[in-house]
Amino acid sequence: MVCESVPEGECCLPRFRLWTPGLLLLISCVFFFQGYESCRASSDHNTLFSASVVKIIDGDTIEVKHLGKKLRVRLWGIDTPEWQQQFSHKAREFTRHHVQGRQVELQPKAWDKYGRLVAMVEVGGRSLNEDLLMEGLAWVHIYYCKEPICREWRQLEKEARLARRGLWQDNNPVPPWKWKQSHK
């Protein structure tokens, strides 16, 4: 440390103290984001990749392990009831029964504002998104489901409604996006 050129009365701080925290932060970020970016790199739109389901958060959110990293996945295009809504536990149980501990195929669509991968989820060649709709345990999400497949999904939802399966047993079920607005 060289402090000869510092005017009298001013402090001479060792230089390593100024850059060491920044360097440590940079190194930490590189290691953290390396795993995060490996998930992002392998999750380009329409590129399927496999992951193992390690936890069920709710009917439309799971946690998977991919390349040694845990990743939250939100099912794309559908919305299951919120925790306080009727049929939320049945939707969660349906998802748990079909994917817990199993290998799934993920077809990424986007990343949401909560840092979750939004994806279509397949297990054993079947779409979990579609199965939840057919069982009457989810709605097609009117704000986010805009692709051609959404037309087919609306038909699956309609068939479940007409057959009064799942949440359609209720005369007037409230979609989660409306329920959240009224419970802010």
N, C-alpha and C positions, 0 to 999 in steps of 0.2 A: 504494500500500500504506500503510495507516494502522496505526501501532504505538504511538501515544501512550498508549493505554489498557492496555497490557500491563505488569503489575507488573515491577519491577526483578528481574533474574535469570531471568526466563522468556523463552522464545524467541518470536520473532514470525516466523511463516512466511507467505510470500505466499499469499494465498487461491487464486490460480490453480493453484498446484502441487498443491493438494488435490483440486480438481475436474477438472483437465485430463485426468489418466489415465482417470478414470471416463467423462468425455465422449468421449474417443477410443475407449474400449472400446465404449461405447454406439453410436457412429457405425459402428464396424467391424462390430458385431453386426447392425445394421440392414442394411448392405449385404450381408453374408454370408447372413443369413436371408431377405432379399428373394428371392434365387434359390431357396433351399430351400423357402420357403413358396409360391412360384409353382408349384413342382412339386407340393407338397401340395394346393394349391387346385385344380389341374387334375387331381388324382388321387383325387377322391372315389370311394367305392365305386360300382362299376357304371358309371362314366363312362369310356368309352374315350378314350384320347388316343394320338397318334402320337409316335414317337421314333425316332432313328437309332441302330443298334447300332454302337458304336465299339470294344468289347473283349469277349472271352469270358473269363470268370474260370474257370469250370468247367462241367460239364454242366447245372447248374441255376441258375447265376448269370451275368448279363451286365451290361455297363455300357452305358448309352445316353446320348444327348445329347438334351435336351428344353429348348426355350426358351433355348438357349445354355449350359445347365448340364449337367454330367455327373452321372449318377445310377445307383447300383447297384440292380439289380433281381433279386430271388430269385423263381424260378418257384414259384407257389403250388400247394400240394396234392400235389407230388411230391418225391422225393428221389433224386438220382443217386449212384452210388458215390463215396466219398471218394478223394482223390488216391492213397492207398496201396492202395486196393482194386482188384481186377480189374475191368475194363471202365470205369474212371473216364476213361481217355484216349479210349476210343471214344465215351463220352457227350459229352465235351467236343468232340471232333471232329465229332460229329453236330450239336451245337448250332452250332458254328462254321460248318459247311457250310450250314446252313439260314438263319442270321440275320446273320452277320458282314457289316457294311457295308450292311445292308438297313434299310428302313423297317418298323417293327413297330407293331402296335396293342397297347396295354397296358390291361388291365382290372384296376385296383388292388383289392386285398383288405385290405391292412393294411401297417403299418410294423413291421419286426422290431426286436429289441433291438440289432442292429448298425447301425441306421439305413438299412437297405435297404428299398426298396419291394417288397412281396410282391404279385405280380400274375400273372394269366393272360396269356400272350404269344401273339399271333397274327401270322403272316406269310403273305401271299398267301392270306388267308382260311382258313388252317389253324392249328390249335392246336399250338404247340410242345410244350406240356405233354403233350397226348394223343399226339403223334408219338413222344416219348421213351418213353412207356409201351408203345405198339404195337411199337416196335423192341426192346423188352426191355432198355432202358437206364435204367429208373427204376422205383421203387416208388411206389405211392400212399402218401402219408404218413399213417400211422395216427393220429397225434396231431392233425394240423391239417386234414385233408381231411374235413369233416363235412357239406358241402352235398350236395344231391341228385345233382349231377353226379358226385360221388365214387363212387356206386354204378356208374355207367357206366364210370368209370375203373378200378374194381376188376375189371370184366369184361374190359376191354382188357388189364390186367395178367395176368389169368388166361389169356387167349388166347395172349399172348406166352409165358407159362410153359409151357402145354401144347405149343406149337410149338417150345419150347426155343430161342427167339430171344434174342440178346444175353446178358445176365448169367444167364439161365435155362439156359444150356448147362452151367453149374456145377450139380452135384447139390444143393448146399446154400448158395446165396448168402446173405450176411449183410447185412441192411438197414443203411444208414449209421447210423441212430440207435442200433442195437445195437452196431455196430462201434465207434462213438465211446465208448460206455460202457466197453467192454473195453480201450480204448487211452488211457485218461486218464492 
